Amino acid sequence: MEFKATERQLENYANILINFALNDFKGIKKGDVVAINVPENAKPMLVHLRRAVLKSGGHPIIQYTPDDIGREYFELATEEQLNFLPTKYLKGLVDEVDHTVMIIADTNKKELQGIDIQKIMTRQKAFKPYMKWREKKENKGKFTWTLAMYPTPAMAKEAKMSIKEYWNEIANACFLNEKDPVKKWQEVYTELERIKKALNKLKIEKVHVKSKSTDLWVKLGENRKWLGGSGRNIPSFELFISPDWPGTEGTYNFTEPLYRYGNLMKNGVLVFKKGKVVKATASKGEKILKEMIKQENADKLGEFSLTDKRFSKITKFMGETLFDENVGGKYGNTHVAVGQAYKDSCTKNPSKVTKKQWKNWGFNESTVHTDLVSTENRVVTAHLPNGKTKVIYEDGMFTI
């Protein structure tokens, strides 16, 4: 018998996304336009999302995408087609919408396996203007988005779970079984906000991450602030910052498997020198890892993040970055992202910062943003402006 989520769980899920996560915890307003991007197999989620938007007085735009058509596109598309950007359509869409909800529901985690990564990168680069339009609107405070996940048999299989077990992990992580899940999220984010303020108050110059297989220095740089609890991802328990990339030195081992471009990477190690990756190895998927690092500015850090085990109910590998970068477990997690930095990690108004300033401050610019997660027990030591040091994270928890 096919497993189905309860109507109550789906209603709670949609309510969290539409009336909490969007608009920076305030939920949508009457008259807001919400683009709902849902794959074919996640139709039950689409129904509840649209219902939530309508009940809140918003205007839903449905983007309902068929399953299993990605591979054929890359097999058939010419260079010209790969570089095509429907400019008028996408620019109009960005101008029209106030918020976007995206649901991940993969029917084949390895659909793009064997496809030339350069084709994928070409397509990704072609859409850079679209991402810039969205970023510009977001930086002006006129656009928000959120990302969530719906279970499929393929996703559950990759994580070595039944679909019922997989859905239970999602439900627990997102507090879908709580009597008032929005209230629960508000409680979690209140505590995350306290820690975030404490981190920003320290004005940390650099951090040292030390574990069994990682020994990494990350310079945070000027005009920076820690972020987290924005509602951009559900679930999200991380606190993160975009570092001054030239100040990255040492070795980072991502212990958690990573699916990227239809390929699986395991036990990856990156060695940084003067901010750039000078060596990349992996026990599985090393070729893809190296190809990814070769892309423009994908060999530099765009993010440094920590997740406290006390908040996250995620304890198992889910095979999807959205959940794996928020894993709690025994020691929480650290993750870094190579590629694009988060401009809203800047203390200045991002919409008024020049390209030269972004470059001088070390905010990385790339079409790639790949999160690499480690769940090893680690100590994170902050180096402060007065020359003192302070342990800010140990045994999977923030210590401030």
C-alpha positions as CSV (number, residue, x, y, z in Angstrom):
1,M,0.0,0.0,0.0
2,E,1.4,3.4,-1.0
3,F,2.3,5.6,2.0
4,K,0.6,9.0,2.2
5,A,1.1,11.9,4.6
6,T,-1.9,12.9,6.6
7,E,-3.9,15.9,5.5
8,R,-3.1,17.5,8.9
9,Q,0.6,17.1,8.3
10,L,0.4,18.6,4.8
11,E,-1.8,21.4,6.0
12,N,0.8,22.2,8.8
13,Y,3.6,22.0,6.2
14,A,2.0,24.5,3.9
15,N,1.1,26.8,6.7
16,I,4.7,26.9,7.9
17,L,6.0,27.7,4.4
18,I,3.3,30.3,3.4
19,N,2.4,31.9,6.7
20,F,5.7,31.7,8.5
21,A,8.8,31.1,6.4
22,L,8.0,33.6,3.6
23,N,8.3,37.4,4.2
24,D,11.0,36.8,6.9
25,F,8.8,35.0,9.5
26,K,5.8,37.3,8.9
27,G,4.1,35.2,6.3
28,I,2.5,36.6,3.1
29,K,0.3,39.6,3.0
30,K,-3.0,40.0,1.2
31,G,-2.4,40.7,-2.4
32,D,1.1,39.1,-2.5
33,V,2.0,37.1,-5.6
34,V,3.5,33.7,-4.7
35,A,5.2,31.4,-7.3
36,I,4.7,27.8,-6.3
37,N,7.3,25.5,-8.0
38,V,6.4,21.9,-7.4
39,P,7.4,18.6,-9.3
40,E,4.7,16.3,-10.6
41,N,5.0,13.7,-8.0
42,A,4.5,16.2,-5.2
43,K,1.0,17.2,-6.2
44,P,-0.4,16.8,-2.7
45,M,1.9,19.5,-1.6
46,L,0.9,21.7,-4.4
47,V,-2.8,21.5,-3.5
48,H,-2.1,22.5,0.1
49,L,0.3,25.3,-0.8
50,R,-2.1,26.9,-3.2
51,R,-4.9,26.5,-0.6
52,A,-2.8,28.3,2.0
53,V,-1.9,31.1,-0.4
54,L,-5.6,31.6,-1.3
55,K,-6.8,31.5,2.3
56,S,-4.2,34.2,3.1
57,G,-5.4,36.5,0.3
58,G,-2.5,35.9,-2.0
59,H,-2.3,35.2,-5.7
60,P,-0.7,31.8,-6.6
61,I,1.3,31.3,-9.8
62,I,1.6,27.5,-10.4
63,Q,4.9,26.2,-11.8
64,Y,4.1,22.4,-12.1
65,T,7.1,20.6,-13.6
66,P,7.0,17.0,-15.1
67,D,9.1,14.3,-13.6
68,D,12.1,12.7,-15.4
69,I,12.7,15.0,-18.3
70,G,16.0,16.6,-17.2
71,R,18.3,14.0,-18.7
72,E,16.8,14.1,-22.2
73,Y,17.2,17.9,-22.3
74,F,21.0,17.6,-21.8
75,E,21.2,14.7,-24.2
76,L,19.5,16.7,-27.0
77,A,20.3,20.3,-26.4
78,T,22.7,22.1,-28.7
79,E,25.3,24.7,-27.4
80,E,22.9,27.4,-28.6
81,Q,20.0,25.9,-26.7
82,L,22.1,25.4,-23.6
83,N,22.9,29.1,-23.6
84,F,19.4,30.3,-24.3
85,L,17.8,32.4,-21.6
86,P,14.1,33.3,-21.9
87,T,14.9,36.9,-20.8
88,K,11.5,38.5,-21.3
89,Y,9.6,35.7,-19.5
90,L,12.0,35.4,-16.6
91,K,12.5,39.1,-16.1
92,G,8.7,39.5,-16.1
93,L,8.4,36.7,-13.6
94,V,10.9,38.3,-11.2
95,D,9.1,41.6,-11.5
96,E,5.7,40.0,-10.9
97,V,6.3,37.8,-7.9
98,D,6.8,38.7,-4.2
99,H,7.7,35.2,-3.0
100,T,8.7,31.8,-4.3
101,V,8.2,28.4,-2.8
102,M,10.2,25.5,-4.2
103,I,9.6,21.8,-3.4
104,I,12.4,19.2,-3.8
105,A,11.0,15.8,-4.8
106,D,13.5,13.8,-6.8
107,T,12.4,10.7,-8.7
108,N,16.0,9.8,-9.6
109,K,18.9,11.1,-7.7
110,K,21.3,9.9,-10.4
111,E,19.3,11.1,-13.4
112,L,22.2,13.3,-14.7
113,Q,24.9,10.7,-14.0
114,G,27.2,10.5,-17.1
115,I,26.1,13.8,-18.5
116,D,29.0,16.1,-19.4
117,I,29.3,18.4,-16.5
118,Q,30.3,21.2,-18.8
119,K,26.8,21.1,-20.4
120,I,25.3,21.5,-16.9
121,M,27.6,24.3,-16.1
122,T,26.9,26.1,-19.4
123,R,23.2,25.9,-18.6
124,Q,23.8,27.2,-15.1
125,K,25.9,30.1,-16.4
126,A,23.2,31.0,-18.9
127,F,20.8,31.6,-16.0
128,K,23.1,33.8,-14.1
129,P,21.2,37.0,-15.1
130,Y,18.0,35.5,-13.8
131,M,19.7,34.8,-10.4
132,K,21.1,38.3,-10.4
133,W,17.6,39.8,-10.9
134,R,16.3,37.8,-8.0
135,E,19.2,38.7,-5.8
136,K,18.8,42.4,-6.6
137,K,15.1,42.3,-5.7
138,E,15.8,40.3,-2.5
139,N,18.5,42.7,-1.4
140,K,16.0,45.5,-1.7
141,G,13.7,43.6,0.7
142,K,11.1,43.1,-2.0
143,F,11.4,39.3,-2.5
144,T,11.6,36.3,-0.3
145,W,11.8,32.5,-1.0
146,T,11.7,29.2,0.8
147,L,12.7,25.7,0.0
148,A,11.3,22.5,1.4
149,M,11.2,18.8,0.6
150,Y,8.6,16.1,-0.2
151,P,9.4,12.4,0.0
152,T,9.7,10.1,-3.0
153,P,10.5,6.3,-3.1
154,A,13.8,7.2,-4.9
155,M,14.9,9.6,-2.2
156,A,14.0,7.1,0.5
157,K,15.9,4.3,-1.2
158,E,19.1,6.4,-1.5
159,A,18.9,7.1,2.2
160,K,18.3,3.4,2.9
161,M,14.8,4.0,4.4
162,S,11.3,3.1,3.6
163,I,9.2,6.1,2.3
164,K,7.3,6.1,5.6
165,E,10.5,6.3,7.6
166,Y,11.8,9.0,5.3
167,W,8.6,11.1,5.6
168,N,8.7,10.7,9.4
169,E,12.2,12.2,9.4
170,I,10.8,15.2,7.4
171,A,7.8,15.5,9.7
172,N,10.0,15.4,12.8
173,A,12.5,17.9,11.5
174,C,9.8,20.4,10.4
175,F,7.7,19.9,13.6
176,L,4.7,18.8,11.5
177,N,3.2,16.7,14.3
178,E,3.3,19.6,16.8
179,K,-0.1,21.0,17.9
180,D,1.1,24.4,16.8
181,P,4.2,24.0,14.5
182,V,4.5,27.7,13.8
183,K,4.8,28.4,17.5
184,K,7.5,25.7,17.8
185,W,9.5,27.3,14.9
186,Q,9.2,30.7,16.6
187,E,10.6,29.3,19.8
188,V,13.6,27.7,18.0
189,Y,14.3,30.9,16.0
190,T,14.1,33.0,19.2
191,E,17.0,31.1,20.7
192,L,18.9,31.1,17.3
193,E,18.5,34.8,17.3
194,R,20.0,35.1,20.7
195,I,23.1,33.1,19.7
196,K,23.4,35.0,16.4
197,K,23.4,38.4,18.2
198,A,26.1,37.0,20.6
199,L,28.2,36.0,17.6
200,N,27.9,39.3,15.9
201,K,28.7,41.2,19.2
202,L,32.1,39.3,19.4
203,K,33.2,40.9,16.0
204,I,35.2,37.7,15.3
205,E,38.2,38.2,13.0
206,K,38.8,34.6,12.2
207,V,37.8,31.1,13.3
208,H,39.9,27.9,13.7
209,V,38.0,24.6,13.1
210,K,39.8,21.5,14.5
211,S,38.6,18.0,14.4
212,K,40.0,14.5,13.7
213,S,40.5,15.2,10.0
214,T,39.9,19.0,9.6
215,D,42.3,21.8,10.5
216,L,40.9,24.9,8.9
217,W,41.3,28.7,9.4
218,V,38.6,31.0,8.0
219,K,38.9,34.8,8.0
220,L,35.5,36.4,8.5
221,G,36.6,39.9,7.4
222,E,35.1,43.3,7.7
223,N,31.5,44.4,7.1
224,R,30.2,40.9,8.0
225,K,27.3,39.6,10.1
226,W,26.1,36.1,10.9
227,L,22.8,35.0,9.4
228,G,20.3,32.3,10.1
229,G,16.7,31.7,10.9
230,S,15.5,33.7,7.9
231,G,12.9,31.1,6.7
232,R,14.8,30.7,3.4
233,N,15.0,26.9,4.0
234,I,12.6,24.7,6.0
235,P,14.1,23.1,8.0
236,S,17.0,25.4,8.8
237,F,18.8,25.4,12.1
238,E,22.2,26.7,10.9
239,L,23.9,30.0,11.7
240,F,26.2,31.0,8.9
241,I,28.4,33.8,7.5
242,S,30.1,34.6,4.2
243,P,33.8,34.9,4.8
244,D,36.6,37.0,3.3
245,W,37.7,34.2,1.0
246,P,41.4,35.0,0.6
247,G,41.8,34.3,4.3
248,T,41.0,30.6,4.1
249,E,43.9,28.2,5.0
250,G,44.2,24.5,5.8
251,T,42.3,21.3,5.3
252,Y,38.6,20.5,5.3
253,N,37.1,17.1,5.2
254,F,33.4,16.7,4.3
255,T,32.3,13.5,5.9
256,E,28.8,13.4,4.6
257,P,28.0,12.1,1.2
258,L,26.9,14.6,-1.4
259,Y,24.8,14.3,-4.5
260,R,25.7,16.8,-7.2
261,Y,24.8,16.8,-10.9
262,G,23.5,13.2,-10.6
263,N,26.7,11.9,-9.0
264,L,27.6,10.9,-5.5
265,M,30.7,12.2,-3.8
266,K,32.1,10.6,-0.6
267,N,34.9,11.4,1.9
268,G,36.0,14.6,0.2
269,V,39.0,16.6,1.3
270,L,39.8,20.1,0.2
271,V,43.1,21.8,0.9
272,F,43.1,25.6,0.9
273,K,46.1,27.9,0.4
274,K,45.7,31.7,0.2
275,G,42.0,31.2,-0.1
276,K,42.0,28.8,-3.1
277,V,41.5,25.1,-3.3
278,V,44.9,23.7,-4.3
279,K,44.0,20.0,-3.8
280,A,40.7,18.1,-4.0
281,T,40.3,14.4,-3.4
282,A,37.4,12.0,-2.7
283,S,37.0,8.3,-2.2
284,K,34.0,8.4,-4.7
285,G,33.1,11.1,-7.2
286,E,36.6,12.7,-7.2
287,K,36.4,13.5,-10.9
288,I,33.1,15.4,-10.5
289,L,34.5,17.2,-7.4
290,K,37.5,18.4,-9.4
291,E,35.4,19.5,-12.4
292,M,33.1,21.4,-10.0
293,I,36.1,23.2,-8.4
294,K,37.4,24.2,-11.8
295,Q,34.4,26.4,-12.5
296,E,34.9,30.1,-12.1
297,N,35.5,31.0,-8.5
298,A,34.2,27.6,-7.3
299,D,37.5,27.0,-5.6
300,K,36.9,29.7,-3.0
301,L,34.7,29.8,0.1
302,G,31.3,31.5,0.0
303,E,29.9,30.3,3.3
304,F,30.9,29.0,6.7
305,S,28.2,27.5,8.9
306,L,27.5,25.8,12.2
307,T,24.4,23.8,13.4
308,D,23.7,23.1,17.0
309,K,22.5,19.6,17.8
310,R,20.0,20.9,20.5
311,F,17.8,22.5,17.8
312,S,17.9,20.0,14.9
313,K,15.8,16.8,15.0
314,I,17.6,15.5,11.9
315,T,19.6,12.5,12.9
316,K,19.9,10.5,9.6
317,F,21.6,11.0,6.3
318,M,18.8,12.1,3.9
319,G,20.7,12.3,0.6
320,E,19.6,15.9,0.1
321,T,21.6,19.0,1.1
322,L,18.6,20.9,2.4
323,F,18.4,18.3,5.3
324,D,22.0,17.1,5.4
325,E,23.4,20.6,6.0
326,N,21.1,20.9,9.0
327,V,21.8,17.5,10.6
328,G,21.9,17.5,14.4
329,G,22.9,14.0,15.6
330,K,25.6,13.6,18.1
331,Y,27.9,16.5,17.2
332,G,25.7,18.8,15.1
333,N,27.5,19.8,11.9
334,T,29.9,22.2,10.3
335,H,29.6,23.0,6.6
336,V,31.3,25.2,4.2
337,A,30.2,26.1,0.7
338,V,32.5,26.7,-2.2
339,G,31.3,29.3,-4.7
340,Q,28.8,32.1,-4.3
341,A,28.7,34.2,-1.2
342,Y,25.6,35.5,0.5
343,K,25.4,39.2,0.0
344,D,23.0,39.7,2.8
345,S,25.8,38.6,5.2
346,C,27.2,42.2,4.6
347,T,26.4,44.8,7.3
348,K,26.0,47.4,4.6
349,N,22.9,47.7,2.4
350,P,23.7,45.1,-0.3
351,S,21.7,47.1,-3.0
352,K,24.2,50.0,-2.6
353,V,27.5,48.1,-2.5
354,T,29.6,48.4,-5.7
355,K,31.2,45.5,-7.5
356,K,34.6,46.8,-6.5
357,Q,33.6,46.8,-2.8
358,W,32.3,43.3,-3.0
359,K,35.6,42.2,-4.5
360,N,37.7,44.2,-2.0
361,W,35.8,42.8,0.9
362,G,36.2,39.2,-0.3
363,F,32.6,38.3,-1.0
364,N,33.0,35.5,-3.6
365,E,31.1,35.6,-6.9
366,S,30.3,32.4,-8.7
367,T,27.5,30.5,-10.5
368,V,28.2,27.6,-8.1
369,H,27.3,27.2,-4.5
370,T,27.9,23.7,-3.1
371,D,27.6,22.9,0.6
372,L,30.0,20.4,2.0
373,V,29.0,18.9,5.4
374,S,31.1,17.5,8.3
375,T,29.6,15.8,11.3
376,E,32.9,15.1,13.1
377,N,33.2,16.3,16.7
378,R,35.0,19.6,16.4
379,V,36.2,22.6,18.4
380,V,35.6,26.0,16.8
381,T,37.8,28.8,18.3
382,A,37.2,32.5,17.6
383,H,40.0,34.9,17.4
384,L,38.9,38.3,18.6
385,P,40.1,41.9,17.8
386,N,41.7,42.3,21.3
387,G,44.0,39.3,20.6
388,K,42.1,37.0,22.8
389,T,40.5,33.7,21.8
390,K,37.1,32.1,22.7
391,V,35.7,28.7,22.0
392,I,32.3,29.3,20.4
393,Y,31.4,25.7,19.5
394,E,32.2,22.4,21.0
395,D,30.7,18.9,21.3
396,G,28.0,19.9,18.7
397,M,26.8,23.0,20.6
398,F,27.4,26.7,20.7
399,T,29.0,27.7,23.9
400,I,28.0,31.3,24.0
